[in-house]
Amino acid sequence: MRSLLAGLLSAALSLPVYAQSTEAYFTTYPTLSPDGKTVVFSFEGDLWKADVQNPQAVRLTAMQGNEILPKISPDGKWVAFTAFQYGNADIFLMPLQGGEIRQLTMHEAGDQLESWSWDSKYVYFASSRSGNAASYKLGIEGGTPARVFNHYFNVTHNVVEHPTSGELFFNDTWESSFQANRKRYKGDFNPDIQSYIPATKAYKRYTDYRGKDFWATIDKKGAIYFASDEANGEYNLYTFSNGQKKALTSFSTSIKRPFANADGGKVVFEKDYQVWLYDVASGKAEKVPIKIYRNPVLPKEQGFDVKDKISNFDVSPDGKKLAFISRGEIFVSDIEGKFVRQIPRPAERALEVLWMADNRTLLFNQTLNGYQNLYTVAADGKGTPKELTKDKRSNRDINMNKTRTMAVYLSGRDEVRVLDLKTLDSRTIAKDELWAFQNADPRFSPNDEYVVFTAFRNFEQDIMVHNLKKNTTVNLTNTGVTETNPYWSPDGKYIYFTSSRTKPAYPFGLNNPRIYRLALDKFDAPFRADKFDELFRKEEKKDTSKASPAPSSIDINTARIMKRIELVSPDFGSQYGPIFINKKGEKTTVYYSSNHDGKPGIWKTVSEPFEASKTDKIAGTESGGGSIVEADGKLYMLAGGNIQKLNPDANKIEGINISTPFYRNLRQEFDQIFYETWANVEENFYNADFHGTNWSKVRDDYARYLPYINNRGDLRVLLNDMLGELNSSHLGFNTGGEDEKIALSYRTMETGILFDQQKPYTVESIVPNSNADKSGVDVKPGDVLTKVNGETVNKAACRDQYFTRPSFEREITLTFERGGKPFDVRLHPQSIGELGDQLYDDWIYSNEKKVDQLGNNRIAYTCMKNMGTGELDKFLIDMTGKIAQKDALILDLRYNTGGNVHDEVLRFLAQRPYLQWQYRGGKLSPQPNFAPAGKPIVLLINEQSLSDAEMTAAGFKALKLGKIIGTETYRWIIFTSGKGLVDGSFYRLPSWGCYTLDGKNLEKEGVAPDIYVKTTFTDRLEGKDPQLEKAVQEIMKDLK
């Protein structure tokens, strides 16, 4: 055990004189003393204690990192809790009255405290240390945690003991763990109140409501309380009366994490980010108005620097000044970055900035109520911003014409607009399916006659050209694959673009794209004879050092235009862009990103008549590069978060050293983050009805708690709760900052050796294919671990402490005893993620053996853990080795966590035999080589088959490829992306709904099996798999 600082701190000594006692919000994870008179809770990352009747709180802990999930022991002596002192979530223990804090768990995986045993000698917690979440039990005097329920996919949590029956109550779905904030879910993966008695193996399901019943808590009289959303879609407090579910509250806003005091009579819970107390006798619930002396630091300004943190920039037309953005703030400097001034603005996030033609004014966009809108401001910092738009849609991707008299930008999901930079008026020039993010920039033609942009057709981008004078739009490409990032050549003869050409971009993204150019007319190559004649023609000498002038007119000949596409970039690797194109004399230079040399970087390809194209890498761009700007004949690039001078002759960049401090108020920043997240979900959420939610009201309901946010953790809770109101999958807000960083961190070195649960230093088994399952590693069941790297173990101590270190060691020496004789074994440690994968693989292998046994070796079995490209490759390799030798196939998508390869899987499965061929004297062989659809196929799904696994199941059913067996899928399928925020925070945007051919929304209905078979919690405990057995039975019927 590691001893830490004393827990109880004196409020009078620890708080500055200017601290204020206020009614606290974001008081979380409340727990009660046995008599119900004292409440302990988490606030600002520390544990606090208050008298329920006189709720002036005092601090219990002040450890580095957050302390959460406190639970007071039934005897009232102890508080156990989860803390992040060492960089990961461990279980700690301290006396309720204050004293020494002891660390109980020491594993890299997150350990989430859940409850106490009734004798106050053990705690229960949930942990992912075995790959999947599971429940563990640990004595408070020390030792090694023991898993409560076996099987890799028994993902139990919320475990609590019954005081007399021996039952362990639990939940076992995502909807009762990390998706608890998602409200109103209904489906086969819903959480129910369940119990199991290990001694008698008796199982009981207490609720069968299709929605969410979870967070059970029990007093010593055996009264059970829990949360349910059955009555009104909000979590309310329930109990059981005569075996029937009974509502105790009817709040219009949800409660969280109820906890009953051990002696009974009281239940404490969170509601509206404050502590509430329910009195069982009176049936009344009241807020506990906890007051805390605190020193609010969130409104204080914090210092930052622009160095390495510049996200957008422009150079003034006169080439003398820079404008750039860092952490949402706008700055202006001289061209060398020596003299810098911050432009005063509201506490909003600026994203793009451009110089106007007068070299004195900036055009930029910044958020307004979360949406990006356009503004101008004096570049000397002495004026106030002028609002040009006030839209409830994001105005973005701004580009100016060469003379800076017009700007073009995208607005919302469907508009291309032009801004007159003299009148500052905008007009819509085209409406189309643009999407509100993930766009290519619109651009003016060199002569201002056209605007080029991309619009979506069947999820793929086509290049569109709009004639500004005629107000007509033409689709130039009109293919079933993506052509994106169109960029005019300076002479107006070509449009350059990025494309994979033979493969759609969705859902994989562009696959090894290239840079192409599209000739807008049937241009012929120059003639050598003309060049020869020029030798004898008297004319004025041309200055080839300057950029070519813009053409007076541009003619677009659409006849057979797609036949005029030429490859510009190398024909291997991946190229994206173009980033920039310039033309001097007859030389055209195209800049783009590429990895064709094995490393990412910015490259340029130079072409000119009668010369072979030359491609060179720009040195110093290995970390990538952004936009390139030309001003006064010089080039500038954004790379590595800094503005760089680009020397095209030397093919290198040279950094402009800009370093200037600035200040931001995190309270204002968090407010801005809140509204931007809300607005982008409003603009991009796939369902226009927001699943029946009044999304504007939701914003207002949650915005009223913004003034009470104390730290980043509170913002994380608030935003995820708000997103949870949508009852949607693929949503979430993640944030992190210097304010949350912890100096210490620890790694656990796994070995692939599994130890006995009752004798934690005795080997039980070796995980197949683990690092302990290597030739020459002689470790067997029954061996006893005695030393780790020469250190003698204490068998009463936690085994994890010997394998958890500040850094991950490359080798480890273990000493075992077998028959009283010691011996050493050297191993290469492995990560907990690798161990989890190997345990998952072992489950797959056991299924394969079972299918071989039950199916007389006639059935191929394969399992996909997810729908990513790695699992796709494994699937195809598995199939090419198995399907030809077997008479049928079982594809197991149970527990599959999704991805985007459904189409590849279905296309392989849909292959049917159509021909045979033969070499003389040889065997007839089928075409195609692999034809699964010509044989019986069973697809296995269950309540944890989600996302792209549901797409695959729906497609399998639509294509009538075979039988589907199992349970209904999760109802967790919206194709999603996400966006970053001003401080690096990130939120997901589920923007693309998935529907069956008859219009059913898979997110709301899932995929039902043809034959419904459930594998239960007890089936898994007992090693049974009725779904797999049923699949074999059905196939054997078809093979008769």
Secondary structure, 3 states (H helix, E strand, C coil): CCEEEECCCCHHHHCCCCCEEEECCCCEEEEECCCCCEEEEEECCEEEEEECCCCECEECCCCCCCEEEEEECCCCCEEEEEECCCCCCEEEEEECCCCEEEECCCCCCCEEEEEECCCCCEEEEEECCCCCCEEEEEECCCCCCEECCCCCCCCCEEEEECCCCCCEEEECCHHHCCCCCCCCCCCCCCCCCEEEECCCCEEEECCCCCCCEEEEEECCCCCEEEEECCCCCCCEEEEEECCEEEECCCCCCCEEEEEECCCCCEEEEEECCEEEEEECCCCEEEECCCEEEECCCCCCEEEEECCCCEEEEEECCCCCEEEEEECCEEEEEECCCCCEEECCCCCCCEEEEEECCCCCEEEEEEEECCEEEEEEEECCCCCCCEECCCCCCCEEEEEECCCCCEEEEEECCCEEEEEECCCCCEEEEEECCCCCCCCCCCEECCCCCEEEEEEEECCEEEEEEEECCCCEEEECCCCCCCEEEEEECCCCCEEEEEECCCCCCCCCCCCCCEEEEEECCCCCCCCHHHHHHHCCCCCCCCCCCCECCCCCCCCCCCCCHHHHEEECCCCCCCEEEEEEEEEECCEEEEEEEECCCCCCEEEEEEECCCCCCEEEECECCCCCCCCEEEECCEEEEEECCEEEEEECCCCEEEECCCCCEEEEEHHHHHHHHHHHHHHHHHHHCCCCCHHHCCHHHHHHHHHCCHHHCCCHHHHHHHHHHHHHCCCCCCCCEECCCHHHCCCCCCEECECCEEECCCCCCEEEEECCCCCCCCCCCCCCCCCEEEEECCEECCCCCCHHHHCEECCCCCCEEEEEEECCEEEEEEECCECHHHHHHHHHHHHHHHHHHHHHHHCCCCEEEEECCCECHHHHHHHHHHHHHHCCCCCEEEEECCCCCCECCHHHHHHHHCCCCCEEECCCCCCCEEECCCCHHHCCEEEEECCCCCCHHHHHHHHHHHCCCCEEEECCCCCCCEEEEEEECCCCCEEEEEEEECECCCCCEHHHHCCCCCEECCCCHHHHHCCCCHHHHHHHHHHHHHHC
